[in-house]
Amino acid sequence: MGDDNMNLASRDYSEKRNFLRMQIGSPVTITLPDSDEEITGKCIDLSGGGMSVEISRVFPVGAKLTICIMPPVGCTPMLNAHTQVTRVESGPDDGCILGLEITEVLPTS
């Protein structure tokens, strides 16, 4: 028990977050506002307030996107949400990694 508490206490401040991030690697579909256009990618990690998504298209900071994360097995979405781009990083194969803030969780069907 002491070792776990010490590891949490000794993390760099920059690593401390309000929510723990879960590594998930699930497929994600991004729908653009006012459009039926869908872009597929991969959700790298997910937390209570946001996520990191790897896609082949770049969006500017502030862009509003609707995302649907599908679990590896099953047909019901794990998460439907409106998001806003907060960070853009270069990714593999000319793609990018978006940092997305969840602004509204939507009902799953």
PyMOL commands that set and color helices and strands:
alter all, ss='L'
color gray80, all
select helices_A, chain A and resi 2-10+13-15
alter helices_A, ss='H'
color red, helices_A
select strands_A, chain A and resi 22-31+38-46+50-55+64-69+79-90+96-106
alter strands_A, ss='S'
color yellow, strands_A
deselect
rebuild
show_as cartoon
